[in-house]
Amino acid sequence: MKAKARRNPQRVGSILEKTLKKMSLDRKLKEHEIWNVWDSVVGDHVSRHAQPDFMRNRILFVKVSSSPWMQQLHYMGEGITEALNKRLGTHIIEEIRFKWGKVDPQWKPSTTPPQSPNPTPSPGKGIPKEIRKTLSPIKDVQMKKILGRVIRRDLERQKEKVS
């Protein structure tokens, strides 16, 4: 008689973390955390004049309300980069680029950061079958959509690098 295989139950969070690392998506999720920690890292006064806009290729683009603030933040950029990376627990940001833009003085971080200037269509029809299969165990529809967009965007960027 054969012995039964033992099953070691695992926490869903640890399974998801392993899957995200395996698919190289853990960094993408960390990038999205920037919007949640921005105010606490730079302080309320600075956040009223500068807000993260989007992230591309490990460069954080930040909207700044005026030229004097842009100059001041340019001098503070390296310190802000270090503080954000420390707060996020990993080296996510290599550089911050400041650009003039409309800054909302009442801005409060949302749970999802604004899309980059090249938005990716939401997941669904265009998502490859293997990705839909990977996401199928996730019951939270919003989480599934977010992860689908992240995976799709990552695949598109990988294709661009190959081209």
N, C-alpha and C positions, 0 to 999 in steps of 0.2 A: 504494500500500500504506500502510495506517495504521500509525502508530507505536504500540507497546504502551504502555499506561498503566503508569507506575512505581508500584510499591507501596512505601510507606515503612513498614516494620515498626515498631510501637509497643509499648512495654512494657505489660503487662497492668495494672500498678499505675497508670500514667498514664492509661490508658483508664478504669479504675475511678474514679480521682480526678475526672476530667472529668465522668463520668456522675453521680457523687454530687453534685458542684457544680451540675450542670444540674438535678438533681432536688431541690436544696436539702437534701440529706441530710448534707453534709460537717459541718455544725454539730452534727447529732445524734450523729455518731460522735465528735466532739470532746468532747461532753458525757459520753459513756460513758468517756472517758479519765480523767475526774476520779477514778474509783475506783482507778485504777492509780497515780496520782501523789499521792493524799491523804497517805499516811504520810510521804513524802519532803518534802512541802511544810510540813506542820504539825508534824512530828516525832513520834517514838514515844510520848513522854509524853502529848501532847495526843490522839493517835489512840487511846489506851487509854480516853479519856473522851469522845471525840466522833468520830462516823463519819458519812459521807454516807449519806443515806437515799434520796432521789430528787430529780429535777430537773424543774421545771415552769415554763414561760414565763420562762426565763433566771434563775429563782430556785432556788438550791440549798438543800434542806432537810437539816439535819444533826441527827442524834440526839445528845443530850448526857446523860451519866450522872447529873448532879445539878444542883441550883440554883446552888451556888457556881461550878461549871464553866460553867454557862450564862451567868452574869453576866460571868465573866472573858472568855469567848469573844465575848460581845456587844461588849465593848470592842475585841477583836482582829479582829472580823468584816471590817472594811474592809481591813485588812492581809492577811488570809487570802484575801479575794477578789482583791486585786491580785496576790498571789503565785501563786495558782492560774491566773489569766488569763495571767500572764507565762510560767509553766511550760508552759501549753497552747499558747502562741504566738498567742493571739487572745482577743478580749473575749467570752467565752462566758457568764460569770456576771455578772449585774448586782447581785445581792443574795444574801446568805446569811441564812436564817432558822433559828434554833436552836429545837429543841423537845425536851422531856424524852422520853426513850425508853430502852429496854433496849440497853445497849452491850455487845458481846461483847469482853471483855478480851483474848481470843486472836485477835481479828479480823485477818484478812489479806485484802487485796483479791483479788477473784476476777476472772476474765476478763470476766464479765458482771455489771453492777450489778443490784441488786435492782429489781424492777418498781415503778412508781409505784402508789399505791393503786387506780388504775383500770386494771388490766391489760388488755392487748389480746390477743385470741385469736391463737394461732400462725398463721403463714401457711399457705395451702393453699386449701381450698375457697372461703373468703371473699375471697381476693385477686383483684382485677380481672385480667382476661386480659392487659392491656398490661403490668402489673407482672410477672406470671409470665413473660411473654415477655422483658422486660428482664433478669430474673434468670436466665433459662435458660442463658446461657453460663457461669455460675458453677458449678463442679463441686463445690466444698466445700459439703456439705449444711448444716453448722452455720452457715457464713457466709451461705448463701442464706436460712436461717430467720431469722437476726438481721436481715439487710437487709429481708426481707419484713415483719417486725414493725415495723421503723423506718418503712418506707414507709407501711404501713397506718396506724400511729398518726399519722403526719404528715398523711395524707389525712383522717383522722377529725377532727383538730384544725382543719384548713382548713375542713371542713364546719361545725364548731361556730362558727367565726368568722363564716361567711356567714349562719348562722341567726340 
